[in-house]
C-alpha cells in the first residue's frame, strides 16, 4: 500500500517516539515531509522546529541520537509512532530519560518521578560556538552601515541614496485621536520598527547570497527560488493568523499566538521579497505594518479575508509591481492582527530578532 500521510496545513505531522526495548514514550515532536524522508533515508530521527523554522536531527548537539527500528501510522494517517534505540543518556533536552518525567497531581502541581541524567547547561554549552551557529558560517547582523568583516558582519538593508524612510506620508510623528486612541505612529516607533525590519531583511539577503543550505533551512529555501512554494506557505500562515483572531486557533493565548503567527507571516513575506530581489525601500514593510495597525484596526474579519485573498492573488502573479503591492498588504495584515489582539506592532519583529540572537545571527 502506498504511503499517504496527511500533513496538516503547516505541512507537519506529530511523531510519538517510543523506546523499542521498553515501550517507554520518550518524546513527541513534529516532522515535515523533508524531516520524515531524512528519518527514513538515514535511519535516525529528524524533526522540524516550528520556533526555529528549521529541520534538526535528534542528538546533533548532545550526541543522544535515536536509531529508528519501526515506523507505525495511525488509522487516520495523520500521526506517527516511531520505535527507536535511544543512544546516550536521555531523550529530553532538560536532561531526563523521557520528556514525560513529571506526574500531574490532583492539586495541579507536578511531581518529578525520574532522575536527571545530565546537566543541560553543560551539554548545550552556549558559551562555545557550534557548527550551526559559527561566525565563520553565518552573518552577524548589527545596527551599522559599514561592513567590518565580509564574513561576519552584515549591514542593515540599506536605503537608496540615503533616503529618509521616516518621511512616509502621514506618519512623521503625527498623532491624531479617534475615540481617545492614537491613530498615527510616533516617529520613534516608525524608526525603531524600520531598523528592526532592516536587520531581519539583511540576514535573509545574506542567506540568499551565500549558500549555507547545510546549516540553514532558510538559506536552502532561498537557493531553491520556489516562488509558488513560498506563496503557499504564506497562505497557510495568513490563515493561522486569522484563526488566532477568530478564536479557532489557540495555543498559548491570543496575544502570544498573534506574535508567533505574525512573525511567521513576516518571515514568508520577507523570503518572497528576497527571492524576487525587491529592494527594501520599494516595499517598506515597517510602514505597512504600522498602517495596518493604526489605519485598519477597525476592519472586520470579512474585510481581512478580502485583503488576505487580494494579497495572495497579487503575489502569485510573479510580476514585480504587483508583488510589491502584495507584500504591502501582507505586512498590513500583521499590523491589523496586532491591533485586534492588543499587542505592539513591533512585537513580531522583536520576537524574530530574539530568535536570531539565540542562533548567533544578530548582535544586540
MIVOVO-761509 format. One line per 3 residues: number of its first residue (from 1); their letters; for each residue z, x, y of C-alpha. Coordinates in nm, 2 decimals, always signed. Layout:
// MIVOVO-761509
NUM = A = Z:X:Y; ...
//
This chain:
// MIVOVO-761509
1 = XXX = +0.00:+0.00:+0.00; -0.09:+0.13:+0.35; +0.19:+0.22:+0.58
4 = XXX = +0.20:-0.05:+0.86; +0.51:+0.05:+1.06; +0.59:-0.18:+1.36
7 = XXX = +0.69:+0.03:+1.66; +0.85:-0.15:+1.95; +0.70:-0.20:+2.30
10 = XXX = +0.82:+0.15:+2.39; +0.64:+0.30:+2.08; +0.97:+0.36:+1.90
13 = XXX = +1.13:+0.27:+1.57; +1.50:+0.32:+1.47; +1.58:+0.55:+1.18
16 = XXX = +1.91:+0.55:+0.99; +1.99:+0.89:+0.85; +2.19:+0.89:+0.52
19 = XXX = +2.32:+1.18:+0.31; +2.12:+1.20:+0.00; +2.41:+1.30:-0.22
22 = XXX = +2.70:+1.09:-0.09; +2.53:+0.79:+0.07; +2.72:+0.85:+0.39
25 = XXX = +2.55:+0.73:+0.71; +2.52:+1.04:+0.93; +2.34:+0.91:+1.24
28 = XXX = +2.09:+0.67:+1.39; +1.81:+0.78:+1.62; +1.46:+0.68:+1.73
31 = XXX = +1.12:+0.81:+1.63; +0.79:+0.76:+1.80; +0.47:+0.79:+1.59
34 = XXX = +0.44:+1.17:+1.66; +0.80:+1.23:+1.56; +0.75:+1.02:+1.24
37 = XXX = +0.44:+1.22:+1.15; +0.62:+1.55:+1.22; +0.90:+1.44:+0.99
40 = XXX = +0.66:+1.37:+0.71; +0.45:+1.67:+0.77; +0.73:+1.93:+0.79
43 = XXX = +0.99:+1.77:+0.57; +1.26:+1.79:+0.84; +1.37:+1.51:+1.07
46 = XXX = +1.22:+1.49:+1.42; +1.32:+1.23:+1.68; +1.22:+1.10:+2.02
49 = XXX = +1.47:+1.14:+2.30; +1.45:+0.85:+2.55; +1.66:+1.02:+2.81
52 = XXX = +1.46:+1.35:+2.80; +1.13:+1.17:+2.72; +1.06:+1.44:+2.46
55 = XXX = +1.04:+1.50:+2.08; +1.32:+1.71:+1.93; +1.38:+1.85:+1.58
58 = XXX = +1.73:+1.78:+1.45; +1.92:+2.11:+1.44; +1.68:+2.30:+1.67
61 = XXX = +1.98:+2.44:+1.86; +2.28:+2.40:+1.62; +2.09:+2.50:+1.31
64 = XXX = +2.21:+2.19:+1.13; +1.87:+2.07:+1.01; +1.80:+1.77:+0.79
67 = XXX = +1.58:+1.82:+0.49; +1.41:+1.49:+0.40; +1.43:+1.36:+0.04
70 = XXX = +1.32:+1.00:+0.07; +1.20:+0.76:+0.34; +1.25:+0.38:+0.30
73 = XXX = +1.11:+0.10:+0.51; +1.28:-0.23:+0.57; +1.13:-0.57:+0.48
76 = XXX = +1.00:-0.63:+0.84; +0.86:-0.27:+0.86; +1.05:-0.22:+1.19
79 = XXX = +1.32:+0.03:+1.09; +1.36:+0.33:+0.86; +1.62:+0.46:+0.62
82 = XXX = +1.58:+0.83:+0.56; +1.79:+1.02:+0.30; +1.84:+1.38:+0.38
85 = XXX = +2.01:+1.70:+0.27; +2.22:+1.79:+0.56; +2.22:+2.16:+0.62
88 = XXX = +2.50:+2.31:+0.82; +2.84:+2.17:+0.90; +2.77:+1.85:+1.08
91 = XXX = +2.51:+1.59:+1.18; +2.68:+1.48:+1.50; +2.63:+1.68:+1.82
94 = XXX = +3.00:+1.63:+1.90; +3.09:+1.84:+1.60; +3.17:+1.58:+1.33
97 = XXX = +3.00:+1.54:+1.00; +2.88:+1.19:+1.09; +2.83:+1.02:+1.42
100 = XXX = +3.04:+0.74:+1.28; +3.37:+0.92:+1.28; +3.57:+0.66:+1.47
103 = XXX = +3.72:+0.33:+1.35; +3.74:+0.03:+1.58; +4.09:-0.11:+1.57
106 = XXX = +4.20:-0.47:+1.65; +4.33:-0.38:+1.99; +3.98:-0.24:+2.08
109 = XXX = +4.09:+0.13:+2.07; +3.94:+0.39:+1.85; +4.09:+0.58:+1.56
112 = XXX = +3.93:+0.92:+1.47; +3.91:+0.94:+1.10; +3.73:+1.27:+1.05
115 = XXX = +3.79:+1.63:+1.13; +3.58:+1.80:+1.39; +3.39:+2.08:+1.22
118 = XXX = +3.26:+2.28:+1.52; +3.31:+2.31:+1.89; +3.00:+2.17:+2.07
121 = XXX = +3.08:+2.39:+2.38; +3.02:+2.69:+2.16; +2.72:+2.57:+1.96
124 = XXX = +2.55:+2.42:+2.26; +2.64:+2.70:+2.50; +2.49:+2.61:+2.83
127 = XXX = +2.56:+2.95:+2.98; +2.29:+3.10:+2.77; +1.92:+3.01:+2.81
130 = XXX = +1.75:+2.85:+2.51; +1.38:+2.89:+2.44; +1.31:+2.53:+2.55
133 = XXX = +1.46:+2.60:+2.90; +1.38:+2.96:+2.96; +1.29:+3.07:+3.31
136 = XXX = +1.00:+3.25:+3.15; +0.86:+2.93:+3.02; +0.95:+2.66:+3.28
139 = XXX = +0.93:+2.62:+3.65; +1.25:+2.60:+3.86; +1.17:+2.36:+4.15
142 = XXX = +1.37:+2.41:+4.46; +1.35:+2.29:+4.82; +1.13:+2.57:+4.95
145 = XXX = +0.78:+2.61:+5.09; +0.73:+2.96:+4.96; +0.67:+3.09:+4.61
148 = XXX = +0.92:+3.37:+4.54; +0.81:+3.42:+4.19; +0.50:+3.25:+4.05
151 = XXX = +0.65:+3.23:+3.70; +0.98:+3.09:+3.82; +0.97:+2.90:+4.15
154 = XXX = +0.75:+2.60:+4.20; +0.72:+2.49:+4.57; +0.75:+2.13:+4.66
157 = XXX = +0.43:+1.94:+4.66; +0.30:+2.04:+5.00; +0.17:+1.85:+5.29
160 = XXX = -0.18:+1.89:+5.42; -0.19:+2.08:+5.74; +0.18:+2.03:+5.79
163 = XXX = +0.15:+1.65:+5.81; +0.47:+1.48:+5.92; +0.54:+1.23:+5.65
166 = XXX = +0.83:+1.08:+5.85; +0.57:+0.91:+6.07; +0.49:+0.63:+5.82
169 = XXX = +0.42:+0.32:+6.02; +0.73:+0.11:+6.08; +0.97:+0.34:+5.90
172 = XXX = +1.06:+0.61:+6.15; +1.43:+0.54:+6.18; +1.37:+0.18:+6.28
175 = XXX = +1.63:-0.08:+6.18; +1.57:-0.45:+6.21; +1.80:-0.72:+6.08
178 = XXX = +1.73:-1.01:+5.86; +2.04:-1.22:+5.79; +2.25:-0.92:+5.89
181 = XXX = +2.08:-0.69:+5.64; +1.87:-0.38:+5.73; +1.50:-0.43:+5.67
184 = XXX = +1.38:-0.08:+5.76; +1.49:+0.25:+5.61; +1.66:+0.52:+5.82
187 = XXX = +1.46:+0.83:+5.89; +1.72:+1.04:+5.70; +1.68:+0.81:+5.39
190 = XXX = +1.30:+0.84:+5.41; +1.31:+1.22:+5.44; +1.56:+1.26:+5.16
193 = XXX = +1.35:+1.05:+4.92; +1.04:+1.23:+5.03; +1.19:+1.57:+4.94
196 = XXX = +1.32:+1.44:+4.60; +0.98:+1.29:+4.51; +0.80:+1.61:+4.61
199 = XXX = +1.04:+1.81:+4.38; +0.95:+1.59:+4.09; +0.58:+1.60:+4.16
202 = XXX = +0.59:+1.98:+4.20; +0.73:+2.02:+3.85; +0.47:+1.79:+3.70
205 = XXX = +0.19:+1.98:+3.88; +0.33:+2.30:+3.72; +0.34:+2.15:+3.37
208 = XXX = -0.02:+2.03:+3.42; -0.15:+2.37:+3.54; +0.05:+2.57:+3.28
211 = XXX = +0.01:+2.47:+2.91; +0.37:+2.45:+2.79; +0.29:+2.20:+2.52
214 = XXX = +0.50:+2.36:+2.26; +0.81:+2.34:+2.47; +0.74:+2.03:+2.68
217 = XXX = +0.61:+1.69:+2.57; +0.52:+1.61:+2.93; +0.31:+1.92:+2.95
220 = XXX = +0.13:+1.82:+2.63; +0.06:+1.47:+2.77; -0.08:+1.63:+3.09
223 = XXX = -0.31:+1.86:+2.88; -0.45:+1.56:+2.69; -0.57:+1.38:+3.01
226 = XXX = -0.54:+1.05:+2.84; -0.56:+0.81:+3.13; -0.56:+0.49:+2.92
229 = XXX = -0.25:+0.60:+2.72; -0.06:+0.67:+3.05; -0.15:+0.33:+3.18
232 = XXX = -0.04:+0.16:+2.86; +0.29:+0.34:+2.87; +0.34:+0.24:+3.23
235 = XXX = +0.27:-0.12:+3.14; +0.55:-0.11:+2.88; +0.79:+0.03:+3.13
238 = XXX = +0.70:-0.21:+3.41; +0.77:-0.49:+3.16; +1.10:-0.34:+3.07
241 = XXX = +1.19:-0.31:+3.44; +1.11:-0.67:+3.49; +1.30:-0.78:+3.18
244 = XXX = +1.61:-0.60:+3.32; +1.59:-0.81:+3.64; +1.54:-1.14:+3.44
247 = XXX = +1.83:-1.05:+3.21; +1.61:-1.04:+2.90; +1.67:-0.66:+2.85
250 = XXX = +2.03:-0.55:+2.87; +2.15:-0.21:+2.75; +2.43:-0.07:+2.98
253 = XXX = +2.42:-0.33:+3.26; +2.18:-0.44:+3.52; +2.23:-0.16:+3.77
256 = XXX = +2.23:+0.14:+3.53; +1.94:-0.02:+3.34; +1.74:-0.06:+3.66
259 = XXX = +1.80:+0.31:+3.74; +1.69:+0.42:+3.39; +1.38:+0.19:+3.37
262 = XXX = +1.29:+0.26:+3.74; +1.29:+0.63:+3.66; +1.07:+0.57:+3.36
265 = XXX = +0.82:+0.37:+3.57; +0.82:+0.65:+3.82; +0.76:+0.91:+3.55
268 = XXX = +0.45:+0.75:+3.42; +0.32:+0.68:+3.77; +0.36:+1.05:+3.87
271 = XXX = +0.19:+1.16:+3.55; -0.10:+0.93:+3.63; -0.12:+1.08:+3.98
274 = XXX = -0.11:+1.44:+3.85; -0.36:+1.37:+3.58; -0.60:+1.22:+3.83
277 = XXX = -0.54:+1.51:+4.08; -0.41:+1.28:+4.35; -0.26:+1.47:+4.64
280 = XXX = +0.10:+1.37:+4.72; +0.01:+1.28:+5.08; -0.26:+1.04:+4.96
283 = XXX = -0.02:+0.81:+4.79; +0.33:+0.90:+4.93; +0.55:+0.74:+4.66
286 = XXX = +0.86:+0.76:+4.87; +0.72:+0.53:+5.14; +0.60:+0.28:+4.88
289 = XXX = +0.95:+0.27:+4.71; +1.12:+0.20:+5.04; +0.85:-0.05:+5.13
292 = XXX = +0.93:-0.24:+4.81; +1.30:-0.21:+4.87; +1.31:-0.33:+5.23
295 = XXX = +1.00:-0.54:+5.27; +0.96:-0.72:+4.93; +1.32:-0.77:+4.83
298 = XXX = +1.28:-1.15:+4.88; +0.97:-1.17:+4.65; +1.04:-1.39:+4.35
301 = XXX = +0.97:-1.30:+3.98; +0.63:-1.47:+3.99; +0.52:-1.26:+4.28
304 = XXX = +0.64:-0.95:+4.10; +0.45:-1.04:+3.79; +0.14:-1.08:+4.00
307 = XXX = +0.19:-0.74:+4.17; +0.25:-0.58:+3.83; -0.08:-0.71:+3.69
310 = XXX = -0.26:-0.61:+4.01; -0.11:-0.26:+3.98; -0.23:-0.22:+3.62
313 = XXX = -0.58:-0.36:+3.70; -0.62:-0.11:+3.98; -0.50:+0.19:+3.77
316 = XXX = -0.71:+0.12:+3.47; -1.04:+0.14:+3.67; -1.02:+0.52:+3.69
319 = XXX = -1.16:+0.50:+4.05; -0.98:+0.74:+4.29; -0.94:+0.49:+4.57
322 = XXX = -0.81:+0.21:+4.35; -0.58:+0.45:+4.17; -0.41:+0.53:+4.50
325 = XXX = -0.36:+0.16:+4.56; -0.23:+0.10:+4.21; +0.02:+0.39:+4.25
328 = XXX = +0.15:+0.24:+4.57; +0.20:-0.10:+4.41; +0.38:+0.06:+4.11
331 = XXX = +0.63:+0.25:+4.33; +0.68:-0.06:+4.54; +0.79:-0.24:+4.23
334 = XXX = +1.05:+0.02:+4.17; +1.19:-0.04:+4.52; +1.18:-0.42:+4.46
337 = XXX = +1.38:-0.38:+4.14; +1.64:-0.16:+4.31; +1.68:-0.42:+4.58
340 = XXX = +1.72:-0.70:+4.33; +1.98:-0.51:+4.13; +2.17:-0.38:+4.44
343 = XXX = +2.12:-0.01:+4.37; +2.00:+0.26:+4.61; +1.62:+0.31:+4.63
346 = XXX = +1.69:+0.68:+4.58; +1.88:+0.63:+4.26; +1.59:+0.65:+4.01
349 = XXX = +1.45:+0.98:+4.16; +1.80:+1.12:+4.17; +1.85:+1.03:+3.81
352 = XXX = +1.53:+1.21:+3.71; +1.63:+1.52:+3.92; +1.97:+1.53:+3.74
355 = XXX = +1.79:+1.53:+3.40; +1.57:+1.81:+3.52; +1.87:+2.01:+3.64
358 = XXX = +2.02:+1.99:+3.30; +1.70:+2.12:+3.15; +1.68:+2.40:+3.40
361 = XXX = +1.36:+2.27:+3.56; +1.51:+2.21:+3.90; +1.77:+2.40:+4.11
364 = X = +2.03:+2.22:+4.31
//
